[in-house]
Amino acid sequence: MQNLKINKIEHNNLYDILEDINPLSKRRLSEELFIKLRNAILSSELPVGYVFPNENDLCKQLDIGRSTLREAYASLETLSLITRTKNGTFVNTETEVKNPMNFDLIAQHSNPKDIMEFREVIEVGIAYSAAKNATKDDIEKLEYWVNMMKKSFGDIASLTIYDFEFHSQLALISGNELLNIALQVVRVSYENFVYNAFKKSLFNESIEDHLSIIEALKINDPKMAKTVMRRHLSHIKKMI
């Protein structure tokens, strides 16, 4: 275990994070506690090296049982977010926290530049592979999502969903399960990013780009698909 330089912050910050835990929630209390703490650690509200209060004190402050707290801690430990020792419970190093199991949530706290670089690496490859594999049925599915986008002009929330479905369909057409999974795990951050882009009048360029991608797939031209996808992503990048 690495020795950590403990970041000492007031426990009041922890209690502020947990103050709206709802005992009447449909979720089990331990699950709600886990989610709150997980998000606080991944967003650095609870920084590396933060030492949690004594279990008895924390349970008393939150008015919960020790078994509830320990269930939440066990889930956090499984994700390598915390370490529990005889001397206390603390937030792990950044390297341990930022592991593949937490990838989707890490992405939500990433800056737009990192999201764009990720999209370029993943989606250019998806377009290339999809163009090699696309069938007539695949083309019809992509055209369906473009038509849904056209019908949703002015409805940014629906546009965002249909845009992701288009790109998700491309990933399926690629036939590469790993590329598909890589796209799915960043869906929330992806949609937040695209939502803001549509708010800045990306609609016309986006429709044109999607149709150009479809044209590349119709003639099974991987190089053309790569070029068009890069152009599409450059249009989005301008909105950052």
Contacts in CASP RR format, 6 or more apart in sequence:
PFRMAT RR
TARGET T0000
AUTHOR 0000-0000-0000
METHOD contacts of the structure
MODEL  1
MQNLKINKIEHNNLYDILEDINPLSKRRLSEELFIKLRNAILSSELPVGY
VFPNENDLCKQLDIGRSTLREAYASLETLSLITRTKNGTFVNTETEVKNP
MNFDLIAQHSNPKDIMEFREVIEVGIAYSAAKNATKDDIEKLEYWVNMMK
KSFGDIASLTIYDFEFHSQLALISGNELLNIALQVVRVSYENFVYNAFKK
SLFNESIEDHLSIIEALKINDPKMAKTVMRRHLSHIKKMI
1 83 0 8 1.000
1 85 0 8 1.000
2 93 0 8 1.000
4 48 0 8 1.000
4 49 0 8 1.000
4 90 0 8 1.000
4 93 0 8 1.000
5 49 0 8 1.000
6 49 0 8 1.000
6 50 0 8 1.000
6 51 0 8 1.000
6 90 0 8 1.000
7 47 0 8 1.000
7 48 0 8 1.000
7 49 0 8 1.000
7 50 0 8 1.000
8 51 0 8 1.000
9 46 0 8 1.000
9 47 0 8 1.000
9 50 0 8 1.000
11 53 0 8 1.000
13 45 0 8 1.000
13 46 0 8 1.000
14 40 0 8 1.000
14 46 0 8 1.000
14 52 0 8 1.000
14 53 0 8 1.000
14 58 0 8 1.000
15 61 0 8 1.000
15 62 0 8 1.000
17 36 0 8 1.000
17 37 0 8 1.000
17 40 0 8 1.000
17 45 0 8 1.000
17 46 0 8 1.000
18 33 0 8 1.000
18 36 0 8 1.000
18 37 0 8 1.000
18 62 0 8 1.000
21 29 0 8 1.000
21 32 0 8 1.000
21 33 0 8 1.000
21 36 0 8 1.000
21 62 0 8 1.000
22 32 0 8 1.000
23 29 0 8 1.000
25 32 0 8 1.000
27 35 0 8 1.000
28 71 0 8 1.000
29 64 0 8 1.000
29 68 0 8 1.000
30 67 0 8 1.000
30 68 0 8 1.000
30 69 0 8 1.000
30 71 0 8 1.000
30 72 0 8 1.000
30 75 0 8 1.000
31 72 0 8 1.000
31 75 0 8 1.000
33 62 0 8 1.000
33 64 0 8 1.000
33 68 0 8 1.000
33 69 0 8 1.000
33 72 0 8 1.000
34 71 0 8 1.000
34 72 0 8 1.000
34 75 0 8 1.000
34 76 0 8 1.000
37 46 0 8 1.000
37 72 0 8 1.000
37 76 0 8 1.000
37 81 0 8 1.000
38 75 0 8 1.000
38 76 0 8 1.000
38 79 0 8 1.000
38 81 0 8 1.000
38 102 0 8 1.000
38 105 0 8 1.000
39 45 0 8 1.000
39 105 0 8 1.000
40 46 0 8 1.000
41 76 0 8 1.000
41 81 0 8 1.000
41 82 0 8 1.000
41 91 0 8 1.000
41 97 0 8 1.000
42 81 0 8 1.000
42 97 0 8 1.000
42 102 0 8 1.000
42 105 0 8 1.000
42 106 0 8 1.000
42 108 0 8 1.000
42 109 0 8 1.000
43 109 0 8 1.000
44 109 0 8 1.000
46 91 0 8 1.000
47 91 0 8 1.000
48 91 0 8 1.000
48 92 0 8 1.000
48 93 0 8 1.000
48 94 0 8 1.000
48 97 0 8 1.000
49 90 0 8 1.000
49 91 0 8 1.000
49 92 0 8 1.000
49 93 0 8 1.000
50 90 0 8 1.000
50 91 0 8 1.000
51 88 0 8 1.000
51 89 0 8 1.000
51 90 0 8 1.000
52 58 0 8 1.000
52 82 0 8 1.000
52 88 0 8 1.000
52 89 0 8 1.000
52 90 0 8 1.000
53 61 0 8 1.000
54 88 0 8 1.000
55 66 0 8 1.000
55 69 0 8 1.000
55 70 0 8 1.000
55 89 0 8 1.000
56 66 0 8 1.000
58 69 0 8 1.000
59 65 0 8 1.000
59 66 0 8 1.000
59 68 0 8 1.000
59 69 0 8 1.000
62 69 0 8 1.000
73 82 0 8 1.000
73 84 0 8 1.000
73 89 0 8 1.000
76 82 0 8 1.000
77 83 0 8 1.000
77 84 0 8 1.000
79 99 0 8 1.000
79 101 0 8 1.000
79 102 0 8 1.000
80 92 0 8 1.000
80 96 0 8 1.000
80 97 0 8 1.000
80 99 0 8 1.000
80 101 0 8 1.000
81 91 0 8 1.000
81 92 0 8 1.000
81 96 0 8 1.000
81 97 0 8 1.000
81 102 0 8 1.000
82 89 0 8 1.000
82 90 0 8 1.000
82 91 0 8 1.000
82 92 0 8 1.000
83 89 0 8 1.000
83 90 0 8 1.000
83 92 0 8 1.000
91 97 0 8 1.000
98 106 0 8 1.000
103 185 0 8 1.000
103 186 0 8 1.000
104 185 0 8 1.000
104 186 0 8 1.000
104 187 0 8 1.000
104 188 0 8 1.000
104 189 0 8 1.000
107 115 0 8 1.000
107 118 0 8 1.000
107 185 0 8 1.000
107 186 0 8 1.000
107 188 0 8 1.000
107 189 0 8 1.000
108 188 0 8 1.000
108 189 0 8 1.000
108 192 0 8 1.000
110 118 0 8 1.000
110 189 0 8 1.000
112 193 0 8 1.000
112 240 0 8 1.000
113 240 0 8 1.000
115 186 0 8 1.000
115 189 0 8 1.000
115 190 0 8 1.000
115 193 0 8 1.000
116 233 0 8 1.000
116 236 0 8 1.000
116 237 0 8 1.000
116 240 0 8 1.000
118 186 0 8 1.000
119 190 0 8 1.000
119 233 0 8 1.000
119 236 0 8 1.000
120 230 0 8 1.000
120 233 0 8 1.000
122 179 0 8 1.000
122 182 0 8 1.000
122 183 0 8 1.000
123 167 0 8 1.000
123 170 0 8 1.000
123 183 0 8 1.000
123 229 0 8 1.000
123 233 0 8 1.000
124 226 0 8 1.000
124 229 0 8 1.000
124 230 0 8 1.000
124 233 0 8 1.000
125 174 0 8 1.000
125 179 0 8 1.000
125 226 0 8 1.000
125 229 0 8 1.000
126 167 0 8 1.000
126 170 0 8 1.000
126 171 0 8 1.000
126 174 0 8 1.000
126 176 0 8 1.000
126 179 0 8 1.000
126 183 0 8 1.000
126 229 0 8 1.000
127 170 0 8 1.000
127 213 0 8 1.000
127 216 0 8 1.000
127 222 0 8 1.000
127 225 0 8 1.000
127 226 0 8 1.000
127 228 0 8 1.000
127 229 0 8 1.000
128 222 0 8 1.000
128 223 0 8 1.000
128 225 0 8 1.000
128 226 0 8 1.000
129 173 0 8 1.000
129 174 0 8 1.000
129 175 0 8 1.000
129 176 0 8 1.000
129 179 0 8 1.000
129 222 0 8 1.000
130 138 0 8 1.000
130 170 0 8 1.000
130 171 0 8 1.000
130 173 0 8 1.000
130 174 0 8 1.000
130 175 0 8 1.000
130 217 0 8 1.000
130 225 0 8 1.000
131 216 0 8 1.000
131 217 0 8 1.000
131 220 0 8 1.000
131 221 0 8 1.000
131 222 0 8 1.000
131 224 0 8 1.000
131 225 0 8 1.000
132 220 0 8 1.000
132 222 0 8 1.000
133 173 0 8 1.000
133 174 0 8 1.000
133 175 0 8 1.000
134 173 0 8 1.000
134 217 0 8 1.000
134 218 0 8 1.000
134 220 0 8 1.000
138 169 0 8 1.000
138 173 0 8 1.000
138 217 0 8 1.000
139 214 0 8 1.000
139 217 0 8 1.000
139 218 0 8 1.000
141 169 0 8 1.000
142 166 0 8 1.000
142 169 0 8 1.000
142 170 0 8 1.000
142 173 0 8 1.000
142 210 0 8 1.000
142 213 0 8 1.000
142 214 0 8 1.000
142 217 0 8 1.000
143 214 0 8 1.000
145 162 0 8 1.000
145 163 0 8 1.000
145 165 0 8 1.000
145 166 0 8 1.000
145 169 0 8 1.000
145 210 0 8 1.000
146 166 0 8 1.000
146 207 0 8 1.000
146 210 0 8 1.000
146 211 0 8 1.000
146 214 0 8 1.000
148 158 0 8 1.000
148 162 0 8 1.000
148 165 0 8 1.000
149 159 0 8 1.000
149 162 0 8 1.000
149 163 0 8 1.000
149 166 0 8 1.000
149 206 0 8 1.000
149 207 0 8 1.000
149 210 0 8 1.000
150 207 0 8 1.000
152 158 0 8 1.000
152 159 0 8 1.000
152 162 0 8 1.000
153 159 0 8 1.000
153 203 0 8 1.000
154 203 0 8 1.000
156 195 0 8 1.000
156 198 0 8 1.000
156 199 0 8 1.000
157 195 0 8 1.000
159 198 0 8 1.000
159 203 0 8 1.000
160 191 0 8 1.000
160 194 0 8 1.000
160 195 0 8 1.000
160 198 0 8 1.000
161 191 0 8 1.000
163 194 0 8 1.000
163 198 0 8 1.000
163 206 0 8 1.000
164 187 0 8 1.000
164 190 0 8 1.000
164 191 0 8 1.000
164 194 0 8 1.000
166 210 0 8 1.000
167 183 0 8 1.000
167 190 0 8 1.000
168 180 0 8 1.000
168 183 0 8 1.000
168 184 0 8 1.000
170 213 0 8 1.000
171 179 0 8 1.000
171 180 0 8 1.000
171 183 0 8 1.000
171 184 0 8 1.000
172 180 0 8 1.000
173 217 0 8 1.000
174 180 0 8 1.000
183 190 0 8 1.000
193 236 0 8 1.000
194 236 0 8 1.000
196 239 0 8 1.000
197 206 0 8 1.000
197 236 0 8 1.000
197 239 0 8 1.000
198 206 0 8 1.000
200 239 0 8 1.000
202 235 0 8 1.000
202 236 0 8 1.000
202 239 0 8 1.000
205 235 0 8 1.000
206 232 0 8 1.000
206 235 0 8 1.000
209 228 0 8 1.000
209 231 0 8 1.000
209 232 0 8 1.000
209 235 0 8 1.000
210 232 0 8 1.000
212 228 0 8 1.000
212 231 0 8 1.000
212 232 0 8 1.000
213 225 0 8 1.000
213 228 0 8 1.000
213 229 0 8 1.000
213 232 0 8 1.000
215 224 0 8 1.000
215 228 0 8 1.000
216 222 0 8 1.000
216 224 0 8 1.000
216 225 0 8 1.000
216 227 0 8 1.000
216 228 0 8 1.000
217 225 0 8 1.000
END
